Amino acid sequence: MTRRDELATGLAQTRERIARACDAAGRDPAEVTLIVVTKTYPATDVALLVELGVTDVGENRHPEAGRKLAELAGLGVTEPPRMHFIGGLQTNKAGAVSRYADVVHSVDRLRLVDGLSRGAVAAGRTLGCLVQVDFDTTDPGRAGAVPADVDEVATHMANAEGLRLAGVMTVAPLGVDPGPVFTRLAEISERLRTSHPDAIAISAGMSGDLEDAVKAGATHVRVGRSVLGERGSAR
Ligand SMILES: *Cc1c(COP(=O)(O)O)cnc(C)c1O
C-alpha cells in the first residue's frame, strides 16, 4: 500500500466515524470540521492530505508548524490548508505563530492574547482565536484557562485588534469519561454566545473520543492517529 492509499483509508474511516456520530446525534456532518493533526508527520503527508481533500490541518509546535506550511509550495501545493495551532504557546512565540496560523485554539491567558494581537496587527492579518478551557482539577500545570476565567480571556480577545473570538476548545483530561467534560464545554460555549454570538466554534474530540465530542455539539474535531497512524514519538 502506498502512503497515499494509507492516508486515503484513514481519512475515509475517520470521516465515516464522524458521519455515524452525527447520524446518532441527529446532526448534519457539514456542521463538523475535521482538522487533521499532522504533528510529527512530514510535509509530504500534508501535501497528500491536501490532494485527498483535507482543508484544515493542526500542529502543536512552533517552528515545526510554520516550517511544514512553508515546505508545501515546494511540494506543488498551490492552495495551502488552513493551519490550526493547537499546542501550548509561549508568549514570546506568539508573534511568529500569528504570521502563519489561521486559527489558534490554545489561547488561555491575557498576555498571550496581547502577544497574538500585536503579531496579527504587525502581519496585517486577522487571526481566529479560541479560548482553551481546562477541566482537570488535579493538575494545575495543564494548559487552558479554568472555567471561571473564560469570560475574562474571551472579552479581552474580543476587544483585541487583529483577533477574532471564534469559540472554545478543550482537551479531555486523561482517565476520565470525556462525555461530561464536552458537555460542560458546550455549556460554556452557550453562555459565551449570549454576549458573543459569533463565537460558535467548539473544538473538542480527538482520535479516542471524537464520538463523545460530536454528541456534545463539537464543531471542530482534531484528529491525528485515526487518519495518519500511531505517532513514533511520545506525543
Ligand atoms: C495531538 C493532538 C490531537 C490529536 O490527537 P490524536 O490522538 O492523534 O487524534 C488533538 N488535539 C491536540 C491539542 C493535540 O495535541
PDBQT file of the ligand as one rigid body, heavy atoms in Angstrom, charges set to zero:
ROOT
HETATM    1  C1  LIG A 301      -2.152  15.529  19.222  1.00  0.00    +0.000 C 
HETATM    2  C2  LIG A 301      -3.362  16.324  19.490  1.00  0.00    +0.000 A 
HETATM    3  C3  LIG A 301      -4.600  15.957  18.937  1.00  0.00    +0.000 A 
HETATM    4  C4  LIG A 301      -4.799  14.709  18.092  1.00  0.00    +0.000 C 
HETATM    5  O1  LIG A 301      -4.650  13.568  18.871  1.00  0.00    +0.000 OA
HETATM    6  P1  LIG A 301      -4.876  12.098  18.248  1.00  0.00    +0.000 P 
HETATM    7  O2  LIG A 301      -4.997  11.242  19.433  1.00  0.00    +0.000 OA
HETATM    8  O3  LIG A 301      -3.667  11.823  17.409  1.00  0.00    +0.000 OA
HETATM    9  O4  LIG A 301      -6.104  12.155  17.421  1.00  0.00    +0.000 OA
HETATM   10  C5  LIG A 301      -5.690  16.771  19.202  1.00  0.00    +0.000 A 
HETATM   11  N1  LIG A 301      -5.577  17.885  19.955  1.00  0.00    +0.000 NA
HETATM   12  C6  LIG A 301      -4.405  18.275  20.491  1.00  0.00    +0.000 A 
HETATM   13  C7  LIG A 301      -4.357  19.511  21.314  1.00  0.00    +0.000 C 
HETATM   14  C8  LIG A 301      -3.265  17.510  20.281  1.00  0.00    +0.000 A 
HETATM   15  O5  LIG A 301      -2.095  17.898  20.820  1.00  0.00    +0.000 OA
ENDROOT
TORSDOF 0
